[in-house]
Amino acid sequence: MATAKKKTARGRKQDRARVAGGQKYEVGYESKKTGRSASAIKKAVKKVGNSRKRVEKRLGR
């Protein structure tokens, strides 16, 4: 009998710490969270990188 592959939370925390500027749902989430437009989120990601902390700081949150 084959064993099922173990699922871990490894990498999830790292993924949550990033904003994927090309992913519509992530930009929408961040937009709703900060109250800023999607284009403002994309500009912030281009300017400071994809770190969620830096993006939110750039947007003045």
N, CA, C and O of each residue as an XYZ file, in Angstrom:
244
protein
N       0.834     -1.171      0.000
C       0.000      0.000      0.000
C       0.888      1.247      0.000
O       1.803      1.372      0.815
N       0.603      2.164     -0.926
C       1.380      3.398     -1.027
C       0.935      4.383      0.050
O      -0.248      4.472      0.379
N       1.895      5.114      0.587
C       1.550      6.100      1.604
C       1.193      7.431      0.946
O       1.761      7.802     -0.082
N       0.271      8.122      1.537
C      -0.136      9.421      1.006
C       0.957     10.444      1.287
O       1.621     10.397      2.322
N       1.131     11.364      0.350
C       2.130     12.397      0.540
C       1.684     13.337      1.651
O       0.545     13.803      1.671
N       2.592     13.605      2.566
C       2.290     14.457      3.712
C       2.213     15.921      3.264
O       3.119     16.420      2.597
N       1.137     16.596      3.633
C       1.000     18.011      3.311
C       1.482     18.828      4.500
O       1.117     18.554      5.644
N       2.290     19.816      4.227
C       2.811     20.671      5.287
C       2.475     22.121      4.994
O       2.065     22.459      3.884
N       2.645     22.953      5.965
C       2.398     24.385      5.806
C       3.669     25.091      5.325
O       3.698     26.319      5.244
N       4.692     24.346      5.014
C       5.959     24.932      4.606
C       5.773     25.773      3.351
O       5.227     25.299      2.355
N       6.217     26.988      3.398
C       6.131     27.874      2.251
C       4.904     28.762      2.254
O       4.895     29.783      1.566
N       3.876     28.416      2.997
C       2.664     29.239      3.010
C       2.915     30.603      3.639
O       2.425     31.619      3.144
N       3.666     30.625      4.712
C       3.957     31.891      5.386
C       4.758     32.802      4.459
O       4.526     34.010      4.411
N       5.691     32.219      3.732
C       6.489     32.994      2.793
C       5.613     33.544      1.678
O       5.800     34.678      1.236
N       4.658     32.743      1.224
C       3.778     33.162      0.145
C       2.869     34.295      0.586
O       2.592     35.202     -0.198
N       2.400     34.260      1.822
C       1.526     35.314      2.335
C       2.258     36.630      2.531
O       1.633     37.688      2.595
N       3.566     36.568      2.627
C       4.364     37.774      2.826
C       4.631     38.508      1.520
O       5.324     39.525      1.516
N       4.095     38.010      0.416
C       4.333     38.593     -0.906
C       3.016     38.983     -1.566
O       1.966     38.403     -1.288
N       3.095     39.982     -2.449
C       1.945     40.378     -3.260
C       2.327     40.107     -4.708
O       3.273     40.701     -5.226
N       1.598     39.217     -5.359
C       1.856     38.924     -6.765
C       1.128     39.965     -7.602
O      -0.090     39.893     -7.762
N       1.866     40.933     -8.137
C       1.272     42.025     -8.898
C       0.540     41.585    -10.153
O      -0.328     42.307    -10.645
N       0.871     40.419    -10.679
C       0.229     39.921    -11.883
C      -0.998     39.071    -11.612
O      -1.703     38.691    -12.547
N      -1.268     38.766    -10.347
C      -2.418     37.937     -9.992
C      -3.590     38.832     -9.609
O      -3.540     39.545     -8.607
N      -4.645     38.786    -10.418
C      -5.798     39.660    -10.231
C      -6.410     39.523     -8.831
O      -6.776     40.520     -8.208
N      -6.516     38.289     -8.344
C      -7.136     38.084     -7.033
C      -6.283     38.640     -5.897
O      -6.825     39.122     -4.902
N      -4.974     38.583     -6.026
C      -4.110     39.127     -4.976
C      -4.136     40.647     -4.980
O      -4.156     41.277     -3.923
N      -4.134     41.233     -6.171
C      -4.213     42.684     -6.278
C      -5.565     43.159     -5.750
O      -5.641     44.175     -5.058
N      -6.624     42.430     -6.073
C      -7.962     42.771     -5.589
C      -8.062     42.685     -4.081
O      -8.670     43.545     -3.444
N      -7.469     41.653     -3.510
C      -7.470     41.483     -2.048
C      -6.757     42.653     -1.381
O      -7.270     43.245     -0.431
N      -5.582     42.978     -1.883
C      -4.797     44.064     -1.295
C      -5.508     45.399     -1.491
O      -5.456     46.267     -0.619
N      -6.153     45.562     -2.606
C      -6.907     46.774     -2.894
C      -8.053     46.952     -1.903
O      -8.267     48.044     -1.376
N      -8.778     45.882     -1.658
C      -9.894     45.921     -0.716
C      -9.386     46.155      0.714
O      -9.998     46.887      1.492
N      -8.276     45.528      1.035
C      -7.704     45.624      2.370
C      -7.225     47.040      2.682
O      -7.427     47.539      3.790
N      -6.592     47.684      1.705
C      -6.012     49.007      1.931
C      -6.927     50.148      1.504
O      -6.702     51.298      1.883
N      -7.961     49.841      0.716
C      -8.866     50.884      0.243
C      -8.295     51.683     -0.916
O      -8.772     52.779     -1.210
N      -7.287     51.147     -1.570
C      -6.667     51.831     -2.711
C      -7.054     51.118     -3.999
O      -7.564     49.998     -3.964
N      -6.814     51.766     -5.137
C      -7.177     51.175     -6.423
C      -6.197     50.075     -6.810
O      -5.081     50.004     -6.296
N      -6.636     49.222     -7.726
C      -5.779     48.131     -8.202
C      -4.539     48.676     -8.896
O      -3.453     48.112     -8.766
N      -4.697     49.780     -9.639
C      -3.535     50.353    -10.325
C      -2.527     50.914     -9.323
O      -1.321     50.858     -9.565
N      -3.011     51.456     -8.194
C      -2.106     51.954     -7.155
C      -1.320     50.798     -6.546
O      -0.136     50.941     -6.239
N      -1.974     49.658     -6.373
C      -1.298     48.469     -5.827
C      -0.207     48.012     -6.790
O       0.919     47.740     -6.373
N      -0.538     47.926     -8.075
C       0.439     47.487     -9.077
C       1.632     48.431     -9.139
O       2.775     47.986     -9.248
N       1.369     49.725     -9.071
C       2.460     50.709     -9.096
C       3.355     50.544     -7.871
O       4.579     50.611     -7.977
N       2.740     50.329     -6.708
C       3.511     50.142     -5.477
C       4.377     48.888     -5.564
O       5.525     48.897     -5.120
N       3.832     47.806     -6.134
C       4.601     46.562     -6.290
C       5.787     46.797     -7.215
O       6.883     46.303     -6.954
N       5.576     47.554     -8.302
C       6.682     47.844     -9.220
C       7.742     48.716     -8.545
O       8.939     48.543     -8.773
N       7.289     49.651     -7.717
C       8.208     50.598     -7.094
C       9.040     49.983     -5.971
O      10.253     50.188     -5.920
N       8.396     49.225     -5.061
C       9.107     48.741     -3.870
C       9.322     47.234     -3.835
O       9.943     46.720     -2.905
N       8.815     46.523     -4.838
C       8.967     45.072     -4.846
C       7.703     44.397     -4.343
O       6.709     45.070     -4.069
N       7.727     43.076     -4.219
C       6.512     42.337     -3.894
C       6.351     41.993     -2.416
O       5.494     41.180     -2.070
N       7.141     42.584     -1.552
C       6.987     42.368     -0.114
C       5.713     43.062      0.355
O       5.537     44.261      0.142
N       4.826     42.301      0.996
C       3.544     42.861      1.447
C       3.753     44.017      2.427
O       3.033     45.014      2.364
N       4.728     43.895      3.330
C       4.997     44.952      4.304
C       5.406     46.247      3.607
O       4.909     47.323      3.938
N       6.311     46.133      2.644
C       6.782     47.332      1.940
C       5.684     47.956      1.088
O       5.577     49.179      1.006
N       4.865     47.112      0.453
C       3.766     47.618     -0.378
C       2.775     48.380      0.496
O       2.354     49.479      0.138
N       2.398     47.806      1.639
C       1.446     48.470      2.527
C       2.035     49.759      3.105
O       1.319     50.744      3.284
N       3.324     49.753      3.391
C       3.980     50.954      3.895
C       3.974     52.036      2.819
O       3.741     53.209      3.112
N       4.227     51.645      1.599
C       4.236     52.582      0.464
C       2.843     53.204      0.253
O       2.722     54.375     -0.105
N       1.805     52.400      0.481
C       0.444     52.884      0.293
C      -0.054     53.685      1.499
O      -1.173     54.199      1.486
N       0.760     53.788      2.520
C       0.408     54.581      3.691
C      -0.536     53.904      4.641
O      -1.376     54.557      5.260
N      -0.410     52.606      4.764
C      -1.277     51.865      5.688
C      -0.551     51.585      6.973
O      -1.114     50.970      7.879
